[in-house]
Amino acid sequence: MKLKVYSKALSLIGLLSLLAVASCKDYLVEENLGGRTAETYYGTAQGFDDLVKSNYSPLRPLFALPSLYFLGTDIFTTTEVGGQNGFNGYDNNLNASNGDVDMYWKQLYYSINLTNTTLLWSTKVTGVSEATLATRVAEAKTLRAYYYFLLVETFGDVPLVLEPASAPTFGFTRAPEQEVYSQIIKDLSEAVGALPATTPNFGRVTKGMAQHLLAKVYLTRGYKSYGAGNADFTQAAQLAEAVINSGTYTLLTDFARLFDPSNAGFQVNSEVIFSVQYNPNVESNRYAFITNPGALINGNGIHNLFNMEFQTYPAIGRSAYYGKSLLFIAPTSYLYTLYDKTRDGRYQGSFATAILAQVAAGGFAVGDTVIYFPDVPWSAARKATKKYFVYNFDEYENRTSFSPRSLPYAKKFREVNVPYSDNNQGIRDTYVFRLAETYLIASEAYLKLGDQAKATQYFNVIRRRAGKAGTNPATGRTYKDELAVTSVTIDGILEERARELFGEELRWFELKRTGKLLERAKLYNKELIRANAIQPYHVLRPVPQTQIDLNRAEFPQNPGY
């Protein structure tokens, strides 16, 4: 039986809309319970539980800002070949007046204020058991830590606010990164001991999620000048191993099953540690950005990313199957070169190389191949024997009369029975953390500690899972064994993350952490290379000018902006 979770709209400071977390198991039904206030509701068991759930609602808009996470990296670029975008080219369009940067800052502080409000009311609520209260406090602390982690890695020094806003404040100062990291680690360390290993409401924070996040925080701080170096890497390794060895999570045997919507309940599995929740009830999927609360967004939009424009091919048209590409983020050609297409099953699990007719048109019947991307280049003579379009790898960046790029379909994020639309109507969850990444965190931590054996051990778990079934007839060895490596490097880990976590991991942060953002982006992102503007200071985003203008205390801009 499905659990119905209610979202209450209450007056806190002005009108605070609380959208409860929901999963494909727990559907939200929005209900306007006018007349209730924070003072009369949050102190009750039901009101406090709804307040805790509201801490999850900002995850939807935060993950709906892909430009900040993907563009300007080694594996993502603009869909328009030669296109200009501040996030991708690091040109003058990436400035303190950039709307996405402004929105991100405000959305994160809105999110933090919700967690602070929850922690305040945890000291006032009645009718909640001690154990439940400890769990809910730990949830709020974990989410606050995550929001601050995104904030500090994006902007560097930021105001450290640990109390809910009760009145307008104009005297904020920027706390040093080191201080923010100390608070993140404090929150997560306290949460780990209070969180349950599992939850009946899939999508809530658990012990494993807090441990995974804390491992990533220590791993990130270990690289920094103010970090604890090997002590941080040791903590990261131990926390990652605690998740791996907990018995709560296991890798699926088949990578493709993580993303195949033909498998009922495919998003609720033993590998997912934490995900942003959506469900088939579109009414409960709606959200808005804090900067434009009247413009409701209907669901997840990740299926609209990473693809070429299919609609202009008459036999494909405005297909619900392939969806509408938003045409602003595309994989770089480099990404496709990372896969061993003979041995590694993740290429076929992530991309479709045959694009099929959805309507009868132009000499194609429904189900016929309309576009094909061969693994091995075809000659012009061979292409001429086919009625369908064939694009070799060296033609992916060629503009055609149909699309600015011609790219294999990113089926990893395919939606089922979602209308053709650019209005974010997807209903699938967004994976935030899964166990495959935990193994790669352990591998990276041990590599930084100089333990090549353990780094390779954890790395090869993911490599072997990725291997296709069967034996290579040329060698007599299994494809899984052939994918295993004898040593790892930071570049190798980043390449493996790209293969395993394409479109899931927030790539910009991964490159920044490892000190590889400039190097790898300048090697593999052709639009970025053409712009020739990226500088070392671009490892931080500009502080929004709106925040500097409103603040009356000293509030300096980040260098270079």
Helices and strands as residue ranges (DSSP letters): E 3-7, E 9-11, E 15-17, E 26-30, H 38-41, H 45-54, H 59-62, H 66-70, E 76-77, H 86-89, H 99-121, H 130-155, H 177-192, H 207-222, H 230-244, G 255-258, E 272-276, H 282-285, G 302-304, E 330-331, H 333-337, H 346-350, E 354-356, E 369-372, H 380-383, E 389-390, G 393-395, G 411-413, E 430-434, H 435-448, H 452-466, H 479-483, H 490-501, H 507-513, H 517-524, H 526-531, G 536-539, H 545-550
